Amino acid sequence: MATPTPATSPPSRGPDTLLILLAVAVVLAIVVPWLPAGVFLQGQPVSLESFRAAGTGIPVRWFASGDGPGLLNVLFDGLTSGDRNGAAVGVIAFVLIVGGAFGVVQAGGAVDRGLERMIAMTGDRPRLLLSLLFVAFSLGGAVFGMGEETIAFLALLLPLVRRLGYPPEIAVMATYLASQIGFGSSWMNPFSVAVAQGIAGVPLLSGAGLRMAMWAVMTAAGLAFMLRYAARHRRDSDVGMPPAAGPHPLGAGDRVVLLAVLATVAWIVWGVVAGGYYIAEIASQFFALGVFAGVVAVVSGRLGANQATAAFVDGMRQLVPCAVVIALAKGILGLMGGADPHQPSVLNTLLFTLGSALQHTPELWAAEGMLLVQALINVFVTSGSAQAAITMPLMAGLGDLLGVSRQTAVLAFQLGDGLTNLVVPTSAAMMGAIGVAGLGWTDWLRIIWRLEVALLGLGMLFVALAVLTGYH
């Protein structure tokens, strides 16, 4: 697993991601004070009836001293928002620690030598390797809600992808993209499906049959897209075996480090599935890997102690731009007043307006509208559990009024939430993943937009099927 390096793909023809986010922040700073803020009453379910206009907009100053949002405060506010298990503080800490740990592992050279052996073993079957990885990460997203965790695996996969002659976006597709397809089409994702079903009063993990079929179809569509893109963008000059001299021999220290990497992956899988681990625990697991790899490298003579320390710092340094993007994405939400339904915000008004617009539409169109509304809301609230907590009380009640079953409302939520995680620039996990691969947001959007449209189209077909079959 290598620390991130500059992208090997052509230079971006669009504006830098930071410029895009700063432009969004400027527009919001100008517009938000003129938009009505709203609040859902404390102690009542979040519903159309519990919404109240706050009377004034959110006062966004150019520079805020003390409380309240300010345009020039957006970066600091974003950096210091959240908690140890969420964006931005938790995700930023996770990204930097993983970068440092992988910097040490990479500096020792064990992974490079191991990858040379893996390439020699896979020979002319890289499509099989990519396919297995894609399905595995899609299952990870479906079964235990993988998201930010894929950033670490992405860093691990990048050197292999490059050695096989593929551009770095293939590594993003095989890890983060696959996990989010699984996340959005899951039958048991604990962070979206289970939370939404619980809030909507639907039996937990019910309706699994349709969702399993949906997962299989969408995973197949994503896999086909990745393999086609990989075949069209593979560089022949980098394909095949390592240099004629053959792979470098693996020493005892190399084998120990590689086993430690595999053991850490197994430890993380166990922790997420059985131990309830999340960002804080997983980051600490990778820090343990970095420390262990550094000790082995020093003992085996691969690195000096100072070199191992410098490798950790350098690995973190390469991901600082990624951390800044995550912070800006979170700070932009603060300019709108935040995502708390019981505190005045422009986002609450947007939620009420969109919910009201669907109130008198036919059942099928209302269900499709729910999906599109959830997709739009996910631009601002990218946490699946948070979006479920904010929107499902409203959408479940709205479904009752329109004849849309609550199970279908949950389906529309999970699709709108999960599938748009592939493209929305306010997603800390997505921006982190493409940042590790050295891609700008406009580059990624140019690559992936056709698949995003296809997946949303499939999602709308499954929602229509749910309505027509009385999905409960």
C-alpha positions in Angstrom: 0.0 0.0 0.0 1.5 3.2 -1.1 1.1 6.7 0.0 -0.7 8.9 -2.5 1.3 10.3 -5.4 0.2 12.8 -8.0 -2.2 11.4 -10.5 -0.9 9.7 -13.5 -3.9 10.7 -15.5 -3.9 13.8 -17.7 -3.9 17.1 -15.9 -7.3 18.4 -15.0 -9.0 20.6 -17.5 -11.4 22.0 -15.0 -11.0 24.2 -11.9 -9.4 22.7 -8.8 -11.8 21.1 -6.3 -10.9 23.7 -3.6 -11.8 26.5 -6.0 -15.2 24.9 -6.7 -15.9 24.6 -3.0 -14.8 28.1 -2.3 -17.0 29.4 -5.1 -20.0 27.5 -3.5 -19.2 29.0 -0.1 -19.1 32.6 -1.6 -22.5 32.1 -3.3 -24.0 30.7 -0.1 -22.6 33.6 1.9 -24.4 36.0 -0.4 -27.7 34.1 -0.8 -28.3 32.4 2.6 -29.2 35.6 4.5 -31.9 36.3 2.0 -33.5 32.9 2.3 -36.0 32.0 5.0 -34.8 29.7 7.7 -37.0 27.1 9.4 -37.1 24.8 12.3 -39.0 21.6 13.3 -40.4 21.9 16.8 -38.7 20.3 19.7 -40.5 17.3 21.3 -42.6 16.6 18.1 -41.9 14.3 15.2 -40.3 15.9 12.2 -43.3 16.5 10.0 -44.9 19.1 7.8 -47.1 20.1 10.7 -44.2 20.6 13.1 -42.3 23.0 10.8 -42.2 26.6 11.7 -40.6 29.5 9.8 -37.9 31.1 11.9 -38.8 34.6 10.6 -35.4 35.6 9.5 -32.6 34.2 7.5 -29.2 32.9 8.7 -26.9 35.9 9.2 -23.7 35.0 7.4 -21.0 37.6 7.9 -17.8 37.9 5.9 -15.9 37.5 9.2 -17.4 36.2 12.4 -16.0 36.8 15.8 -17.6 34.5 18.3 -20.6 32.4 17.4 -22.3 32.3 14.0 -21.2 31.4 10.5 -18.7 33.6 8.5 -17.4 33.1 5.0 -13.8 33.6 6.1 -14.4 31.2 9.1 -15.6 28.4 6.8 -12.3 26.5 6.8 -11.7 26.7 10.5 -15.3 25.9 11.3 -15.2 22.9 9.0 -11.9 21.6 10.4 -13.3 21.8 14.0 -16.8 20.4 13.3 -18.1 17.0 14.0 -16.7 14.5 16.5 -14.3 11.6 16.7 -16.6 9.3 14.8 -17.7 11.7 12.0 -16.9 14.5 9.6 -14.9 16.6 9.7 -12.7 16.0 12.7 -13.0 12.2 12.7 -12.6 11.7 9.0 -9.7 14.1 8.7 -7.9 12.4 11.6 -8.6 9.0 10.0 -7.2 10.1 6.6 -4.0 11.6 8.1 -3.3 8.6 10.4 -3.9 6.1 7.6 -1.6 8.2 5.3 1.1 8.2 7.9 0.9 4.4 8.6 0.9 3.6 4.9 3.9 5.9 4.4 5.9 3.7 6.8 4.8 0.5 5.3 5.6 1.7 1.8 9.0 3.1 2.8 10.1 -0.3 4.0 9.6 -1.7 0.5 7.7 -4.9 1.6 4.5 -4.0 -0.3 6.4 -3.2 -3.5 8.1 -6.6 -3.5 4.9 -8.3 -2.6 3.0 -6.6 -5.4 5.7 -7.7 -7.9 5.0 -11.3 -6.8 1.3 -10.8 -7.0 1.5 -9.4 -10.6 3.7 -12.4 -11.5 1.1 -14.8 -10.1 -1.9 -13.1 -11.7 -0.2 -13.0 -15.1 -2.7 -12.1 -17.8 -5.8 -12.3 -15.5 -6.1 -8.7 -14.1 -9.8 -8.6 -15.0 -10.4 -11.5 -12.6 -8.5 -9.7 -9.8 -10.5 -6.5 -10.4 -13.8 -8.3 -10.5 -13.1 -10.1 -7.2 -12.1 -6.8 -5.5 -15.2 -5.0 -6.8 -17.7 -7.7 -5.6 -15.9 -7.9 -2.2 -16.1 -4.2 -1.6 -19.7 -4.0 -2.8 -20.5 -6.7 -0.2 -18.6 -4.7 2.4 -20.8 -1.7 1.7 -24.0 -3.8 1.7 -23.3 -5.9 4.8 -21.5 -3.4 7.2 -21.8 -0.1 5.5 -18.2 0.5 4.3 -17.5 4.1 3.3 -14.6 6.0 4.8 -12.9 2.7 5.6 -12.3 2.1 1.9 -9.8 5.0 1.7 -7.2 2.8 3.5 -7.8 -0.1 1.1 -7.7 2.3 -1.8 -4.2 3.4 -0.8 -3.2 -0.2 -0.5 -4.5 -1.0 -4.0 -3.1 2.0 -5.9 0.4 0.6 -6.5 -1.0 -2.7 -7.9 -3.4 -0.9 -10.2 -0.6 1.3 -11.5 1.7 -1.7 -12.1 -1.0 -3.4 -14.0 -1.1 -0.5 -16.4 -4.4 1.0 -15.2 -5.1 4.7 -14.3 -5.7 5.4 -10.6 -9.4 5.9 -11.0 -9.7 2.1 -11.4 -8.6 1.8 -7.8 -11.3 4.2 -6.8 -13.9 2.2 -8.7 -12.8 -1.1 -7.3 -13.0 0.2 -3.7 -15.0 3.3 -2.9 -17.4 3.2 -5.9 -18.1 -0.5 -5.3 -18.7 0.0 -1.6 -21.2 2.8 -2.3 -23.1 0.7 -4.9 -23.4 -1.9 -2.1 -24.2 0.8 0.4 -27.1 2.2 -1.7 -28.6 -1.2 -2.7 -28.1 -3.0 0.5 -30.6 -5.3 2.3 -29.0 -4.9 5.7 -26.7 -1.8 5.8 -26.7 -0.8 9.5 -26.1 2.8 8.8 -28.9 3.5 6.4 -31.4 0.7 5.9 -31.6 -0.4 9.5 -31.8 3.1 10.8 -34.4 4.2 8.3 -36.5 1.1 8.9 -36.4 1.6 12.6 -37.4 5.3 12.3 -40.2 4.5 9.8 -41.6 1.7 12.0 -40.8 -1.0 9.5 -39.5 -4.4 10.8 -35.7 -4.3 10.7 -34.1 -6.0 7.7 -37.5 -6.8 6.2 -38.0 -6.6 2.4 -34.6 -8.2 1.8 -35.6 -10.2 -1.3 -36.1 -7.2 -3.6 -33.1 -5.5 -2.2 -30.8 -8.5 -2.8 -31.9 -8.6 -6.4 -31.3 -4.9 -6.6 -27.8 -5.3 -5.2 -26.9 -8.0 -7.7 -28.2 -5.9 -10.7 -26.4 -2.7 -9.6 -23.2 -4.5 -8.7 -23.2 -6.2 -12.1 -23.8 -2.8 -13.8 -20.9 -1.1 -11.8 -18.6 -4.0 -12.5 -19.3 -4.0 -16.2 -18.6 -0.2 -16.3 -15.3 -0.6 -14.5 -14.1 -3.5 -16.6 -15.0 -1.7 -19.8 -13.3 1.5 -18.6 -10.2 -0.5 -17.6 -9.9 -2.2 -20.9 -10.1 1.1 -22.8 -7.6 2.9 -20.6 -4.9 0.3 -19.9 -1.4 1.3 -20.9 0.2 -1.5 -22.8 3.7 -0.3 -21.9 3.0 -1.1 -18.2 1.2 -4.4 -18.7 2.5 -7.8 -17.7 5.3 -9.2 -15.6 7.8 -7.2 -13.6 11.2 -6.4 -15.4 13.0 -9.3 -17.0 15.2 -9.8 -13.9 12.1 -11.0 -12.1 10.6 -9.8 -8.8 12.9 -8.8 -6.0 13.2 -11.6 -3.3 11.1 -11.3 -0.2 13.1 -11.2 3.0 11.9 -12.4 6.4 11.0 -8.8 7.4 9.0 -8.3 4.2 7.0 -11.4 4.9 6.3 -10.3 8.5 5.1 -6.9 7.3 2.9 -8.4 4.6 1.4 -10.8 7.1 0.8 -7.8 9.4 -1.0 -6.0 6.6 -3.3 -9.0 6.1 -3.8 -9.4 9.8 -4.8 -5.8 10.1 -7.3 -6.1 7.4 -8.8 -9.2 9.1 -8.7 -7.3 12.4 -10.6 -4.4 10.9 -13.2 -6.7 9.3 -13.7 -8.4 12.7 -13.9 -5.0 14.4 -16.5 -3.6 12.1 -18.7 -6.7 12.0 -18.4 -8.1 15.5 -16.8 -5.3 17.6 -18.8 -2.3 16.5 -15.6 -0.5 15.5 -15.9 2.8 13.5 -13.5 5.5 12.4 -11.7 6.1 15.7 -10.9 2.4 16.3 -10.0 1.7 12.7 -7.6 4.6 12.6 -5.9 3.3 15.7 -5.7 -0.1 14.1 -3.8 1.3 11.2 -1.6 3.4 13.5 -0.7 0.1 15.2 0.2 -1.3 11.8 2.4 1.7 11.0 4.3 1.4 14.3 4.8 -2.4 13.8 6.0 -1.9 10.2 8.4 0.8 11.4 9.9 -1.5 14.1 10.3 -4.4 11.7 11.9 -2.1 9.1 14.4 -0.8 11.6 15.2 -4.2 13.0 15.7 -5.7 9.5 17.9 -2.8 8.4 15.5 -1.5 5.7 15.1 1.9 7.4 16.7 3.9 10.2 14.6 5.0 13.1 14.6 8.6 11.9 13.8 7.5 8.3 10.7 5.5 9.6 9.5 8.6 11.6 10.0 10.8 8.5 8.1 8.4 6.4 5.1 8.6 8.7 5.2 12.4 8.6 5.5 12.4 4.8 2.6 10.1 4.4 0.4 12.4 6.5 1.7 15.5 4.6 0.6 14.1 1.2 -3.0 13.9 2.4 -3.2 17.4 3.8 -4.9 18.7 0.6 -7.4 16.0 1.1 -8.1 17.1 4.7 -8.6 20.7 3.5 -11.2 19.6 1.0 -13.1 17.6 3.7 -13.1 20.6 6.0 -14.4 23.0 3.4 -17.2 20.6 2.4 -18.3 20.4 6.1 -17.9 24.2 6.6 -20.3 24.9 3.7 -23.1 23.1 5.5 -22.5 25.4 8.5 -23.1 28.4 6.3 -26.6 27.2 5.8 -27.2 26.9 9.5 -26.2 23.3 10.0 -28.2 20.0 9.7 -30.0 20.0 13.1 -33.7 19.8 12.4 -34.5 21.6 15.7 -32.2 24.6 15.0 -33.1 27.3 12.5 -31.5 26.6 9.1 -32.1 27.1 5.4 -31.8 23.3 5.0 -34.9 22.8 7.1 -36.8 25.2 4.9 -35.6 23.3 1.8 -36.7 20.0 3.3 -40.2 21.4 4.2 -40.6 22.9 0.7 -39.6 19.7 -1.1 -41.9 17.6 1.1 -44.8 19.9 0.5 -44.3 19.8 -3.3 -44.8 16.0 -3.2 -47.9 16.1 -1.0 -50.6 15.9 -3.8 -48.8 13.8 -6.5 -49.9 10.3 -7.7 -48.4 7.4 -5.8 -45.8 6.3 -8.4 -44.6 9.8 -9.1 -44.5 10.6 -5.4 -42.3 7.6 -4.7 -40.0 8.6 -7.6 -40.0 12.2 -6.2 -39.0 10.9 -2.8 -35.9 9.3 -4.4 -35.0 12.5 -6.2 -35.6 14.6 -3.0 -33.3 12.3 -1.0 -30.7 12.5 -3.7 -30.8 16.3 -3.5 -30.7 16.4 0.3 -27.7 14.1 0.2 -25.8 17.0 -1.3 -26.0 18.7 2.1 -26.4 15.8 4.5 -24.1 13.0 3.4 -24.3 10.9 6.5 -26.7 8.0 5.9 -27.8 7.8 9.5 -28.2 11.5 9.9 -30.2 11.8 6.7 -32.4 9.0 7.8 -33.0 10.7 11.2 -33.8 14.0 9.5 -35.9 12.9 6.6 -37.5 9.5 7.4 -40.1 10.9 9.9 -41.2 13.3 7.3 -41.1 10.9 4.3 -42.7 8.0 6.1 -45.6 10.2 7.1 -45.8 11.7 3.6 -45.9 8.2 2.2 -48.9 7.4 4.4 -50.7 10.4 3.0 -49.9 9.5 -0.6 -50.4 5.7 -0.5 -46.7 4.9 -0.7 -45.7 2.1 1.7 -43.2 2.9 4.3 -40.9 0.1 3.0 -40.9 1.9 -0.4 -40.1 5.2 1.3 -37.1 3.5 2.9 -36.1 2.1 -0.5 -36.3 5.6 -2.0 -34.2 7.0 0.9 -31.4 4.4 0.6 -31.1 4.8 -3.1 -31.2 8.6 -3.1 -28.7 8.6 -0.3 -26.3 5.9 -1.3 -26.0 6.3 -5.1 -25.4 10.1 -5.0 -22.4 9.4 -2.7 -20.6 8.6 -5.9 -20.6 12.2 -7.1 -21.6 14.8 -4.5 -18.6 17.1 -3.7 -19.8 17.5 -0.1 -19.2 13.9 0.7 -16.1 13.8 2.9 -15.5 10.1 2.1 -15.7 10.6 -1.7 -13.5 13.6 -1.7 -11.0 11.7 0.5 -11.1 8.7 -1.9 -10.5 10.7 -5.1 -8.0 12.9 -3.3 -5.9 9.8 -2.3 -5.9 8.8 -6.0 -4.8 12.3 -7.1 -8.0 13.1 -8.9 -9.9 16.4 -8.9 -13.7 16.3 -8.5 -14.3 17.5 -12.1 -12.1 14.8 -13.4 -14.0 12.1 -11.4 -17.4 13.5 -12.5 -16.3 13.5 -16.1 -15.4 9.8 -15.7 -18.4 8.6 -13.7 -21.4 10.6 -14.7 -22.8 8.0 -17.2 -22.7 5.3 -14.6 -24.3 7.6 -12.1 -27.2 8.3 -14.5 -27.5 4.6 -15.2 -27.6 3.6 -11.6 -30.2 6.3 -10.7 -32.3 5.0 -13.7 -32.1 1.5 -12.3 -33.0 2.9 -8.9 -36.1 4.5 -10.3 -37.1 1.2 -12.0 -36.8 -0.7 -8.7 -38.9 2.0 -6.9 -41.5 1.7 -9.6 -41.5 -2.1 -9.2 -41.9 -1.6 -5.4 -44.9 0.7 -5.9 -46.6 -1.6 -8.5 -46.1 -4.8 -6.4 -47.2 -3.2 -3.1 -43.8 -3.6 -1.5 -44.0 -3.9 2.2 
